[in-house]
Amino acid sequence: MKIMVFGAGAWGTALAVSAADRHQVGLWARDPAQARALVTARENLRYLPGVSLPANLAIRAEPAEEIAAVAGASELAIIATPMAGLRQMLRQLRGHRRPVAWLCKGFEAPIGGDGLLGHEIKAEVAPALRAGILSGPSFAQEVARGQPTALVAASEHEEVRAALVAAFHGETLRVYANDDLAGVEVGGAVKNVLAIATGLCDGLGLGLNARAALITRGLAEMTRLGLALGARPETFMGLSGLGDLVLTATGDLSRNRQVGLLLAQGKSAQQATDSLGHVAEGVYCARTVVRRAQHLGVDMPISRAVVALLDGKLKPAEAVSALMGRGPVAEAA
């Protein structure tokens, strides 16, 4: 299979490395200087140090306006940009006749209205495109090193799901198909926000009881928002819901968890993100998650507390007090 991965960050590079032993894979870098560095070092020193790039992995660096032409011969195009770049990539690939999938998780920053999930952006700018998402609990470093991982290929199009399974399912990477695109995307977006909260909880030394409660109630928040957006409840008990939430909330490779840990130390949101040096999607989509929830009448107190922390309206201890001081409710509420 001919696969073109657009975006040479950690996750795009990891998937390209994972598939290169079985397929003809190209990796496109937006920055020509980065592309030259990849060719010279045969390693992504900035985003995925310590992982060698296979000799047969082709590095591409055509101008962004030529993306459609670069994708032309591929049987599967993978968009591995941050959420902020998805709209433009989908617009440029809207005429592509083969399956397309994106890797980014989150809500787009609002542009004169509500921020959108990936499939909602696709419906606006490329409605005829057969596309979906590859998501689930995964750290790029572990995938690139061949450590066991399970992902979800979600799309309303069977052709897209089948292409993603054929491309990436192998000895160390299992790919499960799912047609609940809304549910998989909500899980991938909201877990980043909840991971910030869990990092804060651990950073304050609140204990394992508190962590378990936070993750479980966070899953309830995620599910409520997903159902309001048309998702199926069982999706949130799977890899892209509970699985991705547990990994991102508790794994120290999680950038969103690291933001929470830094907030617990008294750092501002800006200081926390600056110190990471990489995108932490939860910081950028937390406000959109809360805004969408409010418009839909969905209660998400943990997510609201995260936004108040990021905006500097609450200190860490005050956020904990606000959550613990809420009145009693039924667990299913």
C-alpha positions as CSV (number, residue, x, y, z in Angstrom):
1,M,0.0,0.0,0.0
2,K,1.2,3.5,-0.8
3,I,0.8,5.8,2.3
4,M,1.5,9.5,2.6
5,V,1.8,11.0,6.1
6,F,1.4,14.8,6.2
7,G,3.2,16.1,9.3
8,A,6.5,15.1,10.7
9,G,5.8,15.6,14.4
10,A,6.1,12.8,16.9
11,W,2.9,11.0,16.1
12,G,3.1,11.3,12.3
13,T,6.7,10.1,12.4
14,A,5.9,7.2,14.7
15,L,3.1,5.9,12.4
16,A,5.3,6.3,9.3
17,V,8.1,4.3,11.0
18,S,5.6,1.6,12.2
19,A,4.2,1.1,8.7
20,A,7.4,1.4,6.6
21,D,8.4,-2.2,7.1
22,R,5.2,-3.4,5.2
23,H,4.3,-0.5,3.0
24,Q,5.6,2.2,0.7
25,V,5.5,5.2,3.0
26,G,6.2,8.9,2.5
27,L,6.6,11.5,5.4
28,W,5.9,15.1,4.5
29,A,7.5,17.9,6.6
30,R,6.0,21.4,6.4
31,D,9.4,23.0,7.1
32,P,12.1,22.3,4.4
33,A,14.8,22.7,7.0
34,Q,13.2,20.0,9.2
35,A,13.0,17.7,6.1
36,R,16.7,18.2,5.4
37,A,17.5,17.4,9.0
38,L,15.4,14.2,8.8
39,V,17.3,13.1,5.6
40,T,20.7,13.9,7.1
41,A,20.2,12.3,10.6
42,R,17.7,9.6,9.6
43,E,16.1,10.5,12.9
44,N,13.5,13.0,14.1
45,L,15.8,14.7,16.6
46,R,13.2,17.3,17.6
47,Y,10.1,15.3,18.1
48,L,11.1,11.6,18.3
49,P,14.8,11.4,19.3
50,G,16.3,7.9,19.6
51,V,14.2,6.3,16.9
52,S,15.9,5.6,13.6
53,L,14.0,6.3,10.4
54,P,13.9,3.2,8.1
55,A,16.0,3.5,5.0
56,N,12.9,3.1,2.7
57,L,10.9,5.9,4.4
58,A,10.8,8.7,1.9
59,I,11.0,12.2,3.2
60,R,9.0,14.8,1.3
61,A,9.1,18.6,1.5
62,E,7.1,20.0,-1.4
63,P,5.4,23.4,-0.7
64,A,2.1,23.3,1.2
65,E,0.1,24.4,-1.9
66,E,1.3,21.1,-3.6
67,I,-0.2,18.8,-1.0
68,A,-3.0,17.5,-3.2
69,A,-0.4,16.6,-5.9
70,V,1.8,14.9,-3.3
71,A,-1.2,12.8,-2.1
72,G,-2.3,12.0,-5.6
73,A,-0.7,8.6,-6.0
74,S,-1.2,7.5,-2.4
75,E,-3.8,4.9,-1.5
76,L,-4.1,6.4,2.0
77,A,-3.4,9.9,3.1
78,I,-2.8,10.6,6.8
79,I,-3.0,14.1,8.2
80,A,-0.7,14.3,11.2
81,T,-0.9,18.1,11.9
82,P,-2.1,19.7,15.1
83,M,-5.9,20.4,15.3
84,A,-5.2,24.0,14.2
85,G,-4.0,22.8,10.8
86,L,-6.7,20.3,10.0
87,R,-9.1,22.6,8.2
88,Q,-6.6,23.8,5.7
89,M,-5.3,20.2,5.1
90,L,-8.8,18.9,4.5
91,R,-9.5,21.8,2.2
92,Q,-6.4,21.0,0.1
93,L,-7.3,17.3,0.0
94,R,-11.0,17.6,-0.6
95,G,-10.6,16.3,-4.2
96,H,-8.6,13.2,-3.2
97,R,-10.3,10.1,-4.3
98,R,-8.8,7.7,-1.9
99,P,-9.2,7.4,1.9
100,V,-8.0,10.2,4.2
101,A,-7.6,10.1,7.9
102,W,-6.5,12.5,10.6
103,L,-4.6,11.9,13.8
104,C,-5.3,15.1,15.8
105,K,-7.6,15.1,18.8
106,G,-9.5,18.0,20.0
107,F,-11.9,20.8,19.1
108,E,-10.9,23.5,16.6
109,A,-10.6,27.0,18.1
110,P,-13.9,28.8,17.6
111,I,-14.1,31.0,14.5
112,G,-17.1,33.2,15.0
113,G,-19.1,30.3,16.5
114,D,-18.6,27.0,18.2
115,G,-15.3,25.1,17.9
116,L,-15.7,22.0,15.8
117,L,-14.6,18.4,15.9
118,G,-12.7,17.0,13.0
119,H,-15.6,15.3,11.4
120,E,-17.6,18.5,11.7
121,I,-14.8,20.5,10.0
122,K,-14.7,17.9,7.2
123,A,-18.5,18.2,6.7
124,E,-18.0,21.9,6.1
125,V,-14.9,22.0,3.8
126,A,-14.8,18.6,2.2
127,P,-18.2,16.9,2.4
128,A,-17.5,14.4,-0.4
129,L,-14.2,13.2,1.1
130,R,-14.1,9.7,2.4
131,A,-12.4,10.2,5.6
132,G,-12.1,9.4,9.3
133,I,-9.7,9.3,12.3
134,L,-7.1,7.0,13.8
135,S,-7.3,7.4,17.5
136,G,-7.0,5.6,20.8
137,P,-4.5,5.2,23.8
138,S,-1.1,5.7,22.3
139,F,2.2,7.5,23.0
140,A,4.3,8.0,19.8
141,Q,7.5,6.8,21.4
142,E,6.0,3.4,22.3
143,V,4.5,2.9,18.8
144,A,7.7,3.8,17.1
145,R,9.6,1.4,19.3
146,G,7.2,-1.5,18.5
147,Q,5.7,-1.7,21.9
148,P,2.2,-3.3,22.0
149,T,-0.6,-0.7,21.2
150,A,-4.3,-0.8,20.2
151,L,-6.0,1.9,18.2
152,V,-9.4,2.6,16.7
153,A,-10.1,3.4,13.1
154,A,-13.3,5.4,13.0
155,S,-15.2,6.5,10.0
156,E,-18.7,6.3,8.5
157,H,-17.1,4.8,5.4
158,E,-16.2,1.1,5.5
159,E,-13.5,1.7,2.9
160,V,-11.7,4.1,5.2
161,R,-11.9,1.8,8.2
162,A,-10.5,-1.1,6.0
163,A,-7.7,1.0,4.6
164,L,-6.5,2.1,8.1
165,V,-6.6,-1.5,9.4
166,A,-4.7,-2.7,6.3
167,A,-2.1,0.0,6.7
168,F,-1.4,-0.2,10.4
169,H,-2.6,-3.5,11.9
170,G,0.4,-5.7,12.6
171,E,2.3,-7.8,15.1
172,T,2.6,-5.0,17.7
173,L,-0.2,-2.6,16.7
174,R,-3.8,-3.7,16.7
175,V,-6.4,-1.6,14.9
176,Y,-10.1,-2.0,15.7
177,A,-12.8,-0.6,13.4
178,N,-15.6,1.6,14.7
179,D,-18.3,3.6,12.8
180,D,-19.1,5.9,15.7
181,L,-16.9,8.8,14.5
182,A,-18.5,11.4,16.9
183,G,-17.9,9.2,19.9
184,V,-14.3,8.5,19.1
185,E,-13.6,12.2,18.5
186,V,-15.3,13.4,21.7
187,G,-13.3,10.8,23.7
188,G,-10.0,12.0,22.1
189,A,-10.8,15.6,22.7
190,V,-12.2,15.6,26.3
191,K,-9.6,13.2,27.7
192,N,-6.9,15.9,27.2
193,V,-8.8,18.3,29.4
194,L,-9.4,15.6,32.1
195,A,-5.7,14.7,32.0
196,I,-4.8,18.3,33.0
197,A,-7.2,17.9,36.0
198,T,-5.6,14.5,36.9
199,G,-2.1,15.9,36.7
200,L,-3.2,18.7,39.1
201,C,-4.7,16.1,41.4
202,D,-1.5,14.1,41.5
203,G,0.7,17.2,41.7
204,L,-1.2,18.3,44.8
205,G,-0.7,14.9,46.4
206,L,-4.4,14.3,46.8
207,G,-4.0,10.5,46.7
208,L,-5.1,7.5,44.7
209,N,-8.7,7.7,45.9
210,A,-9.0,11.2,44.5
211,R,-7.4,10.2,41.2
212,A,-9.8,7.3,40.7
213,A,-12.8,9.5,41.5
214,L,-11.6,12.2,39.1
215,I,-11.0,9.8,36.2
216,T,-14.4,8.0,36.8
217,R,-16.4,11.3,37.1
218,G,-14.5,12.7,34.1
219,L,-15.5,9.7,32.1
220,A,-19.1,10.5,33.0
221,E,-18.6,14.1,31.7
222,M,-17.1,12.9,28.5
223,T,-20.0,10.5,27.9
224,R,-22.7,13.1,28.6
225,L,-21.1,15.5,26.0
226,G,-20.7,12.6,23.5
227,L,-24.3,11.5,23.8
228,A,-25.4,15.1,23.2
229,L,-23.4,15.2,20.0
230,G,-24.9,12.0,18.7
231,A,-22.4,9.4,19.9
232,R,-23.1,5.9,21.2
233,P,-22.6,5.2,25.0
234,E,-20.6,2.0,24.5
235,T,-17.9,3.9,22.6
236,F,-16.8,5.6,25.8
237,M,-16.1,2.2,27.5
238,G,-13.7,1.4,24.7
239,L,-10.2,2.3,23.6
240,S,-11.0,5.9,22.5
241,G,-12.9,6.6,25.6
242,L,-11.9,4.9,28.9
243,G,-8.6,3.6,27.3
244,D,-7.3,6.9,26.1
245,L,-8.5,8.7,29.2
246,V,-6.6,6.4,31.6
247,L,-3.4,6.5,29.5
248,T,-3.4,10.3,29.1
249,A,-4.4,11.0,32.7
250,T,-1.9,8.7,34.3
251,G,1.0,8.3,31.9
252,D,4.0,10.6,32.5
253,L,4.6,10.8,28.7
254,S,1.3,12.8,28.5
255,R,1.8,16.5,27.8
256,N,-1.6,17.3,29.1
257,R,-0.9,15.5,32.4
258,Q,2.4,17.4,32.6
259,V,0.5,20.7,32.3
260,G,-1.6,19.7,35.4
261,L,1.5,18.8,37.3
262,L,3.1,22.2,36.5
263,L,-0.1,24.1,37.5
264,A,0.0,22.3,40.8
265,Q,3.5,23.8,41.3
266,G,2.0,27.3,40.9
267,K,3.0,27.9,37.3
268,S,0.6,29.8,35.0
269,A,-0.9,28.1,32.0
270,Q,1.5,30.0,29.7
271,Q,4.6,29.0,31.8
272,A,3.5,25.4,31.8
273,T,3.0,25.2,28.0
274,D,6.2,27.1,27.3
275,S,8.2,24.7,29.4
276,L,6.9,21.7,27.5
277,G,8.0,22.9,24.1
278,H,5.2,20.9,22.4
279,V,1.5,21.3,21.8
280,A,-0.8,20.2,24.7
281,E,-4.1,20.1,22.9
282,G,-6.1,20.1,26.2
283,V,-4.9,23.7,26.9
284,Y,-6.2,24.9,23.6
285,C,-9.5,23.0,23.5
286,A,-10.7,23.2,27.1
287,R,-12.6,26.4,26.7
288,T,-14.3,25.0,23.5
289,V,-15.3,21.8,25.3
290,V,-17.0,23.8,28.1
291,R,-18.6,26.2,25.6
292,R,-20.0,23.4,23.5
293,A,-21.3,21.7,26.7
294,Q,-23.0,24.9,27.9
295,H,-24.7,25.4,24.5
296,L,-26.0,21.8,24.7
297,G,-27.0,22.0,28.4
298,V,-24.4,19.4,29.5
299,D,-22.9,19.8,32.9
300,M,-19.1,19.4,33.0
301,P,-17.8,20.7,36.4
302,I,-14.3,19.1,36.1
303,S,-13.8,20.7,32.7
304,R,-15.1,24.0,33.9
305,A,-12.6,23.9,36.8
306,V,-9.8,23.3,34.4
307,V,-10.8,26.3,32.3
308,A,-10.9,28.5,35.5
309,L,-7.4,27.3,36.3
310,L,-6.0,27.9,32.9
311,D,-7.6,31.4,32.9
312,G,-6.1,32.2,36.3
313,K,-9.5,32.6,37.9
314,L,-8.9,29.8,40.4
315,K,-5.8,28.6,42.2
316,P,-5.2,24.9,42.4
317,A,-6.5,24.5,46.0
318,E,-9.6,26.6,45.1
319,A,-10.4,24.4,42.2
320,V,-10.4,21.3,44.4
321,S,-12.6,23.0,47.0
322,A,-15.0,24.0,44.3
323,L,-15.4,20.5,43.0
324,M,-15.6,18.9,46.5
325,G,-18.1,21.5,47.7
326,R,-20.7,20.7,45.1
327,G,-24.0,19.4,46.3
328,P,-24.8,15.6,46.3
329,V,-26.2,14.1,43.1
330,A,-27.1,10.6,41.9
331,E,-24.1,8.8,40.3
332,A,-26.0,8.4,37.0
333,A,-26.7,12.1,36.8
